[in-house]
């Protein structure tokens, strides 16, 4: 009986060894994958699968210092392990770098080691196919329970979502003189009329772009206004209301705190509408897809002229304002890089011009380790707590408010909301109402601005059509006239404005809905269901026999003047007392204050990467020329020009990929448009 027992024990040992054989045979397969947001305050998750088949979920311990921690250990199933090892082996060949030009967004990086061969893969807002397959295999292995595992699974969903991120919404270009983002000191249409800045002339049309508008420049001491027209591409009802409210509330009440414009308000107004994915874009409106993926990292494409395209997440409201400020023109104020090796080599995340291949080569040389593919991101010095470095909790800096005020000080924008009442100087002719938000910007040293024309609707059914060229005066917003009929008219025109689509054509049913309020007419709703729909959305009874408004039909106390003026129902409004003009602030002169390179010592190689950090005075970007020089005795001789480009204010890091450098002392010479050149030295051993 003893012999069978020993045989059973021996068989048990052999069985255990047989189970361990797959792991032993693949003992040289080691994988680490990181994926996350490209922001200092963004989420970041990693997974390492060790040669023995165990796995660990990783998270940042200190992202600014590049340190990580293990938050959970687990064991993939044999099938999952086979899939990971197969994907790792496949990742040793083929394309290993992909990237698209986006503001913010996501990154994914991985390093694999298989039978002594090591390779890194990198994606920035796009993924090479082998990295996608590897990340899919790794993140699929995560256990279903646990906070850390759930967060890592979220990264998998983000990776999958990003494969469609290249499909940006279409945009439609701006007509000459129009902008999707407008930064200027702003006057209302009625203020402009009272100041003698504007002239309104009928084109002899209504329910059409029937009013020509001309604006002359006048320096007015009014707040700077940043206006953005944004169209969301979504079938989510009222998402446009949520975006507008969140961003405007976070940017409310901002004032410049120091300098000659101290106390000057800088206001923000977003005009956010929504269209269905099947509808065309409005001309000269920024276009943003809206995703319902909880883990989407929002981004903008910034290599195209106005208007901008991008993508928001309905769950990313804490970063909506950061993205809106990008649309307004503000830049990121953080640096991001991989730290490699004990020397602390910093590799800026950049996939252009061969840099991605160089970075992945260096990551591969460093081998598989917890922090090797970990993207360090930190605010630039002096920008800690700024919203462009901390999207969730940061504030708009005084420097950025000054920049916006500077951009707007030589521009005056005349603005009208839908529902502005325009009164004919001829009492026998129709008065009109503006049917959409209207902006016209004039510059200090430029010619008068002209737009032909403003979209208007008739508000006097029984009066004649105005003659072409007839002048009009401005009564003001219907909602502010204190009459129930005019308040109802304002609601109707708000609905009409929301229904304006990509073209400048008429909104079906709009004129009938207006006359229902202004003249108690009864449109044949069986023939005009669009008018009924507009009225119902505005909360108005379509049947005039059930509700009469008896709306006022205004005369013009300024009818004898040939000029456009501001009026009340009974008097002419004089120019407002706005106080003294504001000081005109000179733009800071470009000043190159410092340059530095990293690393300062490196071994000779076919290619070396130098990270050049350029510091300019805040508020003054400049065009710079970068030249490489090599020591020849006691002098330096030019080797080649490396770059000529415009850089923003504050700090900018330029990755320079240098080829064929012989051992010796080198320096980078950086020259701006004024002042002396700045030098930064390094040595090739």
C-alpha positions as CSV (number, residue, x, y, z in Angstrom):
1,X,0.0,0.0,0.0
2,X,3.0,2.3,0.5
3,X,4.1,2.1,-3.1
4,X,0.8,3.4,-4.6
5,X,0.9,6.3,-2.1
6,X,4.4,7.3,-3.2
7,X,3.3,6.9,-6.8
8,X,0.3,9.2,-6.2
9,X,2.6,11.8,-4.6
10,X,5.0,11.6,-7.5
11,X,2.2,12.0,-10.0
12,X,1.0,15.0,-8.0
13,X,4.4,16.7,-8.3
14,X,4.5,15.9,-12.0
15,X,1.1,17.4,-12.5
16,X,2.0,20.6,-10.6
17,X,5.1,20.9,-12.8
18,X,3.1,20.4,-15.9
19,X,0.7,23.2,-14.9
20,X,3.7,25.5,-14.3
21,X,5.3,24.8,-17.7
22,X,3.5,27.4,-19.8
23,X,4.6,30.2,-17.4
24,X,8.1,28.8,-17.3
25,X,8.3,28.6,-21.0
26,X,7.2,32.2,-21.4
27,X,9.1,33.4,-18.3
28,X,10.9,36.1,-20.4
29,X,7.7,37.9,-21.3
30,X,7.3,41.1,-19.2
31,X,4.8,43.9,-20.0
32,X,3.9,47.3,-18.7
33,X,1.1,49.5,-20.1
34,X,0.1,53.1,-19.0
35,X,-2.8,55.1,-20.2
36,X,-4.4,58.3,-19.1
37,X,-5.1,62.0,-19.4
38,X,-2.5,64.6,-20.6
39,X,-3.0,67.0,-17.7
40,X,-1.2,67.4,-14.3
41,X,-4.5,66.7,-12.5
42,X,-5.7,64.0,-15.0
43,X,-6.3,60.3,-14.3
44,X,-3.6,57.8,-15.1
45,X,-3.6,54.0,-14.7
46,X,-1.0,51.3,-15.4
47,X,-0.8,47.6,-15.4
48,X,2.3,45.4,-15.3
49,X,2.2,41.7,-16.2
50,X,5.3,40.0,-14.8
51,X,7.1,37.0,-16.3
52,X,5.7,34.7,-13.6
53,X,2.1,35.4,-14.8
54,X,1.1,37.7,-11.9
55,X,-0.1,41.2,-12.6
56,X,-0.2,44.5,-10.7
57,X,-2.5,47.5,-11.1
58,X,-0.4,50.8,-10.9
59,X,-1.3,54.4,-10.1
60,X,0.6,57.6,-9.6
61,X,2.1,58.2,-6.2
62,X,3.4,61.6,-7.2
63,X,2.9,62.5,-10.8
64,X,5.1,65.6,-10.7
65,X,8.0,63.5,-9.4
66,X,7.3,60.5,-11.6
67,X,6.8,58.0,-8.8
68,X,4.2,55.2,-8.8
69,X,2.6,52.7,-6.5
70,X,1.0,49.3,-6.7
71,X,-2.7,49.5,-5.7
72,X,-3.8,45.9,-6.5
73,X,-2.3,42.5,-7.4
74,X,-4.2,39.9,-9.3
75,X,-3.6,36.8,-11.5
76,X,-4.9,36.7,-15.1
77,X,-6.5,33.5,-16.2
78,X,-4.4,31.1,-18.4
79,X,-6.3,32.3,-21.5
80,X,-5.8,35.9,-20.7
81,X,-2.2,35.3,-20.1
82,X,-1.8,33.6,-23.5
83,X,-3.5,36.6,-25.1
84,X,-1.2,39.1,-23.4
85,X,1.9,37.2,-24.3
86,X,0.8,36.8,-27.9
87,X,0.1,40.5,-28.2
88,X,3.5,41.3,-26.6
89,X,5.3,39.1,-29.1
90,X,3.4,40.7,-31.9
91,X,4.3,44.2,-30.7
92,X,8.0,43.5,-31.3
93,X,7.4,44.3,-35.0
94,X,5.3,46.7,-37.0
95,X,4.4,50.3,-36.4
96,X,4.9,51.4,-32.8
97,X,4.1,55.1,-32.8
98,X,0.9,57.1,-33.7
99,X,-0.2,60.6,-32.9
100,X,-2.5,63.4,-33.9
101,X,-2.3,67.1,-33.3
102,X,-4.7,67.8,-30.5
103,X,-4.9,70.0,-27.4
104,X,-5.1,67.9,-24.3
105,X,-6.5,64.4,-24.9
106,X,-4.9,61.1,-23.9
107,X,-1.8,59.0,-24.2
108,X,-1.0,55.3,-24.0
109,X,2.5,53.9,-23.7
110,X,3.8,50.3,-23.3
111,X,7.1,48.5,-23.0
112,X,7.4,44.8,-23.7
113,X,10.2,42.4,-23.2
114,X,10.0,39.0,-24.9
115,X,12.9,36.5,-24.8
116,X,15.4,39.3,-24.2
117,X,14.0,41.6,-26.9
118,X,12.6,44.9,-25.7
119,X,10.4,47.4,-27.5
120,X,8.3,50.4,-26.6
121,X,5.1,51.6,-28.2
122,X,3.5,55.1,-27.9
123,X,0.2,56.7,-28.9
124,X,-0.8,60.3,-28.4
125,X,-4.5,60.8,-29.2
126,X,-4.2,57.9,-31.6
127,X,-3.0,54.3,-31.3
128,X,-0.9,52.1,-33.5
129,X,-2.7,48.8,-34.1
130,X,-0.1,46.7,-32.1
131,X,-0.5,49.0,-29.1
132,X,-4.2,48.8,-29.3
133,X,-4.1,45.0,-29.4
134,X,-1.7,44.9,-26.4
135,X,-3.7,47.4,-24.3
136,X,-6.9,45.5,-25.1
137,X,-5.4,42.2,-24.0
138,X,-3.9,43.7,-20.8
139,X,-6.9,45.7,-19.6
140,X,-9.3,42.8,-20.5
141,X,-7.5,40.7,-17.9
142,X,-8.4,43.0,-15.1
143,X,-10.7,41.4,-12.5
144,X,-14.3,42.8,-12.4
145,X,-14.3,43.9,-8.8
146,X,-12.3,46.5,-6.9
147,X,-11.9,50.3,-7.3
148,X,-8.4,50.0,-8.9
149,X,-9.5,47.4,-11.3
150,X,-12.6,49.4,-12.2
151,X,-10.4,52.4,-12.9
152,X,-8.1,50.4,-15.1
153,X,-11.0,48.9,-17.0
154,X,-12.1,52.5,-17.6
155,X,-8.8,53.1,-19.3
156,X,-9.6,50.2,-21.6
157,X,-12.8,51.8,-22.6
158,X,-11.0,55.1,-23.1
159,X,-8.5,53.3,-25.4
160,X,-11.3,51.8,-27.4
161,X,-13.2,55.1,-27.6
162,X,-10.0,56.8,-28.9
163,X,-9.9,54.7,-32.0
164,X,-12.8,56.7,-33.3
165,X,-11.4,60.1,-32.1
166,X,-10.0,60.9,-35.5
167,X,-13.5,61.4,-36.7
168,X,-13.9,65.1,-35.8
169,X,-17.1,67.0,-36.6
170,X,-17.2,68.9,-39.8
171,X,-16.8,72.7,-39.6
172,X,-18.0,75.4,-42.1
173,X,-15.7,78.4,-42.6
174,X,-16.3,82.0,-41.7
175,X,-17.3,84.6,-44.2
176,X,-15.0,87.6,-44.5
177,X,-15.2,89.8,-41.4
178,X,-16.9,87.1,-39.2
179,X,-15.3,85.1,-36.3
180,X,-16.4,82.2,-34.2
181,X,-14.5,83.7,-31.3
182,X,-14.7,87.5,-30.8
183,X,-12.7,89.4,-28.2
184,X,-13.5,93.1,-28.0
185,X,-14.9,95.9,-25.8
186,X,-18.6,95.6,-26.4
187,X,-21.6,97.8,-26.7
188,X,-25.2,96.8,-27.2
189,X,-27.0,97.8,-30.4
190,X,-29.0,100.3,-28.5
191,X,-25.9,101.8,-26.8
192,X,-24.2,102.0,-30.2
193,X,-27.2,103.8,-31.7
194,X,-27.2,106.3,-28.8
195,X,-23.5,106.9,-29.3
196,X,-24.0,107.6,-33.0
197,X,-21.8,104.6,-33.9
198,X,-24.3,102.6,-36.0
199,X,-26.5,103.0,-39.1
200,X,-29.4,100.7,-39.9
201,X,-30.8,100.7,-43.4
202,X,-33.6,98.4,-44.7
203,X,-33.0,96.2,-47.7
204,X,-36.7,96.2,-48.4
205,X,-37.1,92.7,-47.0
206,X,-38.4,90.9,-44.0
207,X,-38.3,87.2,-42.9
208,X,-34.9,87.5,-44.5
209,X,-31.5,89.2,-44.0
210,X,-33.3,92.4,-44.5
211,X,-31.3,95.0,-42.5
212,X,-27.9,96.4,-43.5
213,X,-25.7,97.5,-40.6
214,X,-22.7,99.8,-40.6
215,X,-20.6,100.5,-37.5
216,X,-18.0,103.2,-36.9
217,X,-15.2,102.9,-34.3
218,X,-15.6,104.9,-31.1
219,X,-13.4,104.3,-28.0
220,X,-15.7,103.3,-25.2
221,X,-14.6,102.5,-21.6
222,X,-16.6,99.3,-21.4
223,X,-15.7,95.8,-20.3
224,X,-13.9,93.3,-22.5
225,X,-16.2,90.7,-23.8
226,X,-15.1,87.2,-25.0
227,X,-17.9,85.7,-27.1
228,X,-17.8,82.2,-28.5
229,X,-20.3,80.5,-30.9
230,X,-20.2,76.8,-30.2
231,X,-22.4,74.1,-31.8
232,X,-22.6,70.8,-30.1
233,X,-23.1,67.7,-32.2
234,X,-25.4,65.5,-30.1
235,X,-28.9,64.0,-29.7
236,X,-28.8,64.7,-26.0
237,X,-31.6,67.1,-25.1
238,X,-30.5,70.3,-23.3
239,X,-26.8,69.4,-23.3
240,X,-26.2,72.8,-24.8
241,X,-27.8,74.5,-21.8
242,X,-25.6,72.6,-19.4
243,X,-22.4,73.4,-21.2
244,X,-23.3,77.1,-21.4
245,X,-24.3,77.4,-17.8
246,X,-21.3,75.5,-16.4
247,X,-18.7,77.5,-18.3
248,X,-20.3,80.9,-17.8
249,X,-20.9,80.4,-14.1
250,X,-17.2,79.4,-13.6
251,X,-16.0,82.5,-15.5
252,X,-18.4,85.0,-14.0
253,X,-17.2,88.1,-12.2
254,X,-13.6,88.1,-13.4
255,X,-11.7,91.4,-13.1
256,X,-8.1,92.4,-13.8
257,X,-6.3,92.8,-10.4
258,X,-3.3,94.9,-11.2
259,X,-1.7,97.3,-13.7
260,X,-3.3,100.3,-15.5
261,X,-6.5,98.3,-16.2
262,X,-7.0,97.1,-12.6
263,X,-10.7,96.7,-11.9
264,X,-11.5,96.2,-15.6
265,X,-14.1,93.4,-16.0
266,X,-13.4,90.6,-18.5
267,X,-16.7,88.9,-19.3
268,X,-17.4,85.7,-21.1
269,X,-20.6,84.8,-23.1
270,X,-21.1,81.5,-24.8
271,X,-23.7,81.1,-27.5
272,X,-24.1,77.3,-27.5
273,X,-26.5,75.6,-29.8
274,X,-27.0,71.9,-30.7
275,X,-27.4,70.1,-33.9
276,X,-28.0,66.4,-34.7
277,X,-25.1,64.4,-36.2
278,X,-27.1,64.2,-39.5
279,X,-27.4,68.0,-39.8
280,X,-24.7,70.2,-41.5
281,X,-22.6,72.6,-39.3
282,X,-23.5,76.3,-39.0
283,X,-21.0,78.5,-40.8
284,X,-18.4,80.1,-38.5
285,X,-19.3,78.1,-35.4
286,X,-16.9,75.9,-33.4
287,X,-18.0,72.3,-33.7
288,X,-17.8,69.9,-30.7
289,X,-18.9,66.3,-30.7
290,X,-20.5,65.3,-27.4
291,X,-19.7,61.8,-26.1
292,X,-21.6,59.8,-23.5
293,X,-18.5,57.8,-22.7
294,X,-17.8,58.4,-19.0
295,X,-14.0,58.1,-19.5
296,X,-13.5,60.1,-22.6
297,X,-10.6,62.6,-22.4
298,X,-11.8,65.8,-24.0
299,X,-9.6,67.4,-26.7
300,X,-9.5,70.0,-29.5
301,X,-7.9,70.0,-32.9
302,X,-5.8,73.2,-33.0
303,X,-3.9,73.0,-36.3
304,X,-6.7,74.5,-38.4
305,X,-7.9,78.1,-38.7
306,X,-11.1,79.3,-37.0
307,X,-13.5,77.6,-36.4
308,X,-12.2,74.8,-34.1
309,X,-13.3,71.2,-33.9
310,X,-13.1,68.8,-30.9
311,X,-14.9,66.5,-28.6
312,X,-16.5,66.9,-25.1
313,X,-17.8,64.3,-22.6
314,X,-21.1,64.8,-20.8
315,X,-19.2,63.6,-17.7
316,X,-16.3,65.9,-18.1
317,X,-17.9,69.1,-16.9
318,X,-15.0,69.9,-14.6
319,X,-12.9,70.4,-17.7
320,X,-15.4,72.1,-19.9
321,X,-14.1,75.6,-18.9
322,X,-10.5,74.6,-19.7
323,X,-11.5,73.6,-23.2
324,X,-13.6,76.7,-23.7
325,X,-10.6,78.9,-22.7
326,X,-8.5,77.0,-25.4
327,X,-11.2,78.1,-27.9
328,X,-10.8,81.6,-26.6
329,X,-7.1,81.4,-27.4
330,X,-5.4,80.5,-24.0
331,X,-2.6,78.0,-24.1
332,X,-1.7,75.1,-21.7
333,X,0.6,76.0,-18.8
334,X,2.0,72.6,-18.0
335,X,4.9,70.4,-19.2
336,X,4.7,66.7,-19.8
337,X,7.6,64.2,-20.3
338,X,8.9,60.7,-19.7
339,X,11.7,60.5,-17.2
340,X,14.2,57.7,-18.2
341,X,17.0,56.2,-16.2
342,X,19.0,57.4,-13.2
343,X,20.3,60.4,-15.1
344,X,16.8,61.8,-15.1
345,X,16.6,62.2,-18.9
346,X,13.4,64.0,-19.8
347,X,11.7,63.0,-23.1
348,X,8.9,65.5,-24.0
349,X,5.8,63.7,-25.4
350,X,5.9,64.4,-29.1
351,X,5.3,62.1,-32.0
352,X,6.2,64.4,-34.9
353,X,9.3,64.4,-37.1
354,X,10.8,61.1,-35.9
355,X,10.6,62.1,-32.2
356,X,8.1,59.4,-31.4
357,X,10.5,56.7,-32.7
358,X,13.4,58.2,-30.8
359,X,11.3,58.4,-27.6
360,X,10.2,54.7,-27.9
361,X,13.8,53.7,-28.5
362,X,14.9,55.3,-25.3
363,X,11.9,53.8,-23.4
364,X,12.8,50.4,-24.8
365,X,16.5,50.8,-23.7
366,X,15.3,51.6,-20.2
367,X,13.5,48.3,-20.1
368,X,10.3,47.3,-18.4
369,X,9.7,49.1,-15.1
370,X,6.9,50.6,-13.2
371,X,7.7,54.3,-14.1
372,X,9.3,53.8,-17.5
373,X,6.2,54.5,-19.6
374,X,4.7,56.8,-16.9
375,X,4.0,60.3,-18.2
376,X,5.0,63.0,-15.8
377,X,3.0,66.2,-16.0
378,X,3.5,69.3,-13.9
379,X,2.4,73.0,-14.0
380,X,5.1,75.3,-15.4
381,X,6.8,77.4,-12.7
382,X,4.6,80.4,-11.8
383,X,1.4,78.8,-13.2
384,X,0.5,76.5,-10.3
385,X,-3.2,76.9,-9.5
386,X,-3.9,78.2,-13.0
387,X,-6.9,76.8,-14.9
388,X,-4.7,76.0,-17.9
389,X,-2.6,73.8,-15.7
390,X,-5.3,72.5,-13.3
391,X,-8.5,72.2,-15.3
392,X,-10.6,71.1,-12.3
393,X,-9.7,73.5,-9.5
394,X,-7.6,76.2,-11.1
395,X,-8.5,79.9,-11.7
396,X,-8.0,82.2,-14.6
397,X,-4.7,84.0,-14.1
398,X,-4.4,87.8,-14.0
399,X,-1.8,87.5,-16.8
400,X,-4.4,85.8,-19.1
401,X,-7.1,88.3,-18.3
402,X,-4.7,91.1,-19.2
403,X,-3.9,89.3,-22.5
404,X,-7.6,89.1,-23.3
405,X,-8.1,92.8,-22.5
406,X,-5.1,93.7,-24.7
407,X,-6.5,91.7,-27.6
408,X,-9.8,93.6,-27.3
409,X,-8.7,97.1,-26.6
410,X,-8.6,98.2,-30.3
411,X,-11.8,96.4,-31.2
412,X,-15.4,97.4,-30.5
413,X,-18.1,94.8,-31.0
414,X,-21.7,95.8,-31.4
415,X,-24.0,93.0,-30.1
416,X,-27.7,92.3,-30.3
417,X,-29.6,89.4,-28.9
418,X,-32.6,88.0,-30.7
419,X,-35.7,90.1,-30.1
420,X,-34.2,93.6,-30.6
421,X,-37.0,95.9,-31.8
422,X,-36.1,98.2,-34.8
423,X,-38.5,101.1,-35.5
424,X,-39.1,102.6,-38.9
425,X,-38.9,106.3,-39.3
426,X,-42.0,106.2,-41.5
427,X,-45.0,105.4,-39.3
428,X,-46.8,103.8,-42.2
429,X,-44.1,101.2,-42.7
430,X,-43.4,98.0,-40.7
431,X,-41.2,97.8,-37.6
432,X,-38.9,94.8,-37.5
433,X,-37.3,92.5,-34.9
434,X,-33.9,90.9,-35.0
435,X,-34.3,87.1,-35.3
436,X,-30.8,85.8,-34.2
437,X,-27.8,86.9,-32.2
438,X,-25.9,89.6,-34.1
439,X,-22.3,90.8,-33.8
440,X,-20.3,93.2,-35.9
441,X,-16.8,94.2,-34.9
442,X,-14.9,97.3,-35.9
443,X,-11.2,98.1,-35.3
444,X,-9.6,101.3,-34.2
445,X,-7.6,102.1,-37.3
446,X,-9.7,100.2,-39.8
447,X,-12.6,101.3,-42.0
448,X,-16.2,101.2,-40.9
449,X,-17.5,97.6,-40.5
450,X,-20.5,96.6,-42.6
451,X,-22.7,93.6,-42.7
452,X,-25.3,93.0,-45.2
453,X,-27.4,92.1,-43.3
454,X,-29.2,91.3,-40.0
455,X,-32.0,88.7,-40.2
456,X,-35.3,90.4,-39.3
457,X,-39.0,89.7,-39.0
458,X,-42.0,92.0,-39.5
459,X,-43.8,92.9,-36.2
460,X,-46.6,95.0,-37.9
461,X,-48.7,92.8,-40.1
462,X,-51.0,95.7,-41.3
463,X,-48.2,98.1,-42.3
464,X,-46.3,98.4,-45.6
465,X,-42.9,96.9,-46.3
466,X,-40.1,99.5,-45.8
467,X,-38.3,100.9,-48.8
468,X,-34.8,99.8,-49.6
469,X,-32.4,102.2,-47.9
470,X,-34.9,103.4,-45.3
471,X,-33.3,104.3,-42.0
472,X,-34.3,102.6,-38.7
473,X,-33.9,103.4,-35.0
474,X,-33.3,101.1,-32.1
475,X,-36.1,100.7,-29.4
476,X,-34.2,97.9,-27.6
477,X,-34.8,94.3,-26.5
478,X,-38.5,93.3,-26.6
479,X,-38.1,91.5,-23.2
480,X,-37.2,94.9,-21.5
481,X,-40.2,96.9,-22.8
482,X,-42.5,95.9,-19.9
483,X,-45.3,94.6,-22.0
484,X,-46.6,91.0,-21.8
485,X,-46.9,90.8,-25.6
486,X,-43.3,91.9,-26.1
487,X,-42.1,89.4,-23.5
488,X,-44.0,86.7,-25.5
489,X,-42.4,88.0,-28.7
490,X,-38.9,87.7,-27.1
491,X,-39.7,84.0,-26.2
492,X,-40.8,83.3,-29.8
493,X,-37.6,84.8,-31.2
494,X,-35.4,82.9,-28.8
495,X,-37.0,79.7,-30.1
496,X,-36.6,80.9,-33.7
497,X,-32.9,81.7,-33.1
498,X,-32.3,78.2,-31.7
499,X,-33.9,76.7,-34.8
500,X,-31.6,78.5,-37.2
501,X,-29.6,75.9,-39.1
502,X,-26.5,76.0,-41.2
503,X,-27.9,78.2,-44.0
504,X,-29.1,81.8,-43.9
505,X,-32.6,80.7,-45.1
506,X,-35.8,81.3,-43.3
507,X,-36.9,79.3,-40.2
508,X,-40.1,77.6,-41.3
509,X,-43.1,79.0,-39.5
510,X,-41.2,81.9,-37.8
511,X,-43.0,84.8,-39.4
512,X,-46.4,83.3,-38.8
513,X,-45.5,82.7,-35.1
514,X,-44.3,86.3,-34.7
515,X,-47.5,87.7,-36.2
516,X,-49.6,85.5,-33.9
517,X,-48.1,87.5,-31.0
518,X,-47.8,91.0,-32.5
519,X,-51.1,91.1,-34.4
520,X,-53.2,88.3,-33.0
521,X,-53.4,86.7,-36.4
522,X,-54.5,83.1,-36.7
523,X,-52.1,81.2,-38.9
524,X,-53.8,78.2,-40.6
525,X,-52.1,75.8,-38.3
526,X,-53.2,72.8,-40.4
527,X,-51.1,74.4,-43.2
528,X,-48.3,75.8,-40.9
529,X,-47.5,73.2,-38.2
530,X,-44.0,74.8,-37.8
531,X,-45.6,78.0,-36.5
532,X,-47.6,76.0,-34.1
533,X,-44.5,74.1,-32.9
534,X,-42.6,77.4,-32.4
535,X,-45.5,78.8,-30.3
536,X,-45.9,75.7,-28.2
537,X,-42.1,75.6,-27.5
538,X,-42.3,79.3,-26.4
539,X,-45.2,78.5,-24.1
540,X,-47.8,80.5,-26.1
541,X,-51.4,79.5,-26.9
542,X,-51.6,79.2,-30.7
543,X,-55.2,80.1,-30.9
544,X,-55.7,83.9,-30.7
545,X,-59.4,83.4,-29.8
546,X,-58.3,81.7,-26.5
547,X,-55.6,84.3,-25.7
548,X,-55.2,87.8,-27.2
549,X,-52.1,89.9,-26.7
550,X,-53.2,93.3,-28.1
551,X,-49.6,94.1,-28.7
552,X,-48.4,97.7,-29.0
553,X,-47.4,99.0,-32.4
554,X,-44.7,101.6,-31.8
555,X,-44.3,105.0,-33.4
556,X,-40.9,106.8,-33.7
557,X,-40.1,110.0,-31.8
558,X,-36.9,110.2,-33.8
559,X,-38.6,110.0,-37.2
560,X,-37.4,113.4,-38.3
561,X,-33.7,112.6,-38.0
562,X,-32.0,110.9,-40.9
563,X,-29.5,109.2,-38.5
564,X,-30.0,106.0,-36.6
565,X,-30.6,106.7,-32.9
566,X,-31.8,105.1,-29.7
567,X,-35.4,105.7,-28.6
568,X,-38.0,104.8,-26.0
569,X,-41.7,104.6,-27.0
570,X,-42.0,108.3,-26.4
571,X,-38.5,110.0,-26.5
572,X,-35.0,110.0,-28.0
573,X,-32.2,108.6,-25.8
574,X,-29.1,110.7,-25.5
575,X,-25.5,109.4,-25.4
576,X,-24.8,107.5,-22.2
577,X,-22.3,108.9,-19.7
578,X,-19.6,106.2,-19.8
579,X,-16.8,108.1,-18.1
580,X,-13.2,108.7,-19.2
581,X,-11.7,106.4,-21.8
582,X,-9.5,103.6,-20.6
583,X,-5.7,103.7,-20.9
584,X,-4.4,102.1,-24.0
585,X,-2.0,99.5,-22.8
586,X,1.1,98.8,-24.9
587,X,1.8,95.1,-25.6
588,X,4.9,94.0,-23.7
589,X,7.9,93.8,-25.9
590,X,9.2,90.4,-26.6
591,X,12.0,89.6,-24.2
592,X,13.9,86.3,-24.3
593,X,14.9,85.9,-20.6
594,X,16.4,82.4,-20.4
595,X,17.1,79.2,-22.4
596,X,18.3,75.8,-21.0
597,X,19.0,72.4,-22.5
598,X,18.5,68.9,-21.0
599,X,20.6,66.8,-20.7
600,X,23.8,68.7,-20.6
601,X,26.0,65.6,-21.1
602,X,25.3,62.7,-23.4
603,X,27.1,59.9,-25.1
604,X,27.7,59.9,-28.8
605,X,24.9,58.3,-30.8
606,X,23.5,58.3,-34.3
607,X,20.7,60.5,-32.9
608,X,20.5,62.5,-29.6
609,X,17.5,64.4,-28.2
610,X,17.9,67.8,-26.6
611,X,15.0,69.4,-24.8
612,X,15.3,73.1,-25.2
613,X,13.4,75.2,-22.7
614,X,12.7,78.8,-23.8
615,X,11.4,81.4,-21.4
616,X,9.8,84.6,-22.7
617,X,8.3,87.5,-20.7
618,X,4.7,86.8,-19.9
619,X,2.3,88.5,-22.3
620,X,4.7,88.6,-25.3
621,X,5.3,85.7,-27.7
622,X,8.0,86.1,-30.3
623,X,9.5,84.5,-33.4
624,X,12.8,82.9,-32.6
625,X,15.7,81.4,-34.5
626,X,17.5,78.4,-33.0
627,X,21.1,77.6,-34.2
628,X,23.5,74.8,-33.3
629,X,27.1,75.8,-32.8
630,X,30.2,73.6,-32.0
631,X,33.4,74.6,-30.2
632,X,36.5,75.0,-32.4
633,X,39.3,76.0,-30.1
634,X,38.2,79.0,-28.1
635,X,35.5,80.0,-30.6
636,X,32.2,78.4,-31.6
637,X,31.3,77.8,-35.2
638,X,27.8,77.4,-36.7
639,X,26.8,73.8,-37.5
640,X,23.2,74.3,-38.7
641,X,20.0,76.1,-38.1
642,X,17.6,74.0,-36.1
643,X,14.4,75.8,-36.0
644,X,12.6,79.1,-36.9
645,X,9.2,79.4,-35.4
646,X,6.9,81.5,-33.2
647,X,6.6,80.5,-29.5
648,X,4.2,81.7,-26.9
649,X,4.9,83.7,-23.8
650,X,6.1,82.0,-20.6
651,X,7.8,78.7,-21.0
652,X,8.0,76.6,-24.2
653,X,9.8,73.3,-24.5
654,X,11.2,72.4,-28.0
655,X,12.4,68.8,-28.5
656,X,15.4,68.9,-30.9
657,X,16.4,65.6,-32.5
658,X,20.1,66.0,-33.5
659,X,21.8,63.7,-35.9
660,X,25.5,62.9,-36.5
661,X,27.0,64.9,-33.7
662,X,30.7,64.2,-33.1
663,X,32.2,64.3,-29.5
664,X,32.8,67.8,-28.4
665,X,31.3,70.9,-26.8
666,X,28.1,72.4,-28.3
667,X,25.8,75.2,-27.6
668,X,22.3,76.2,-28.8
669,X,21.9,79.9,-29.8
670,X,18.4,81.3,-29.5
671,X,17.7,84.7,-31.0
672,X,14.4,86.6,-30.7
673,X,13.2,89.6,-32.6
674,X,15.0,92.0,-30.2
675,X,17.7,91.9,-27.6
676,X,20.8,89.7,-27.4
677,X,20.8,86.0,-28.1
678,X,20.7,83.5,-25.3
679,X,23.0,80.4,-25.1
680,X,22.7,77.0,-23.6
681,X,25.6,74.5,-23.7
682,X,25.8,70.7,-23.7
683,X,28.6,68.1,-24.3
684,X,28.7,65.0,-26.4
685,X,31.1,62.4,-25.0
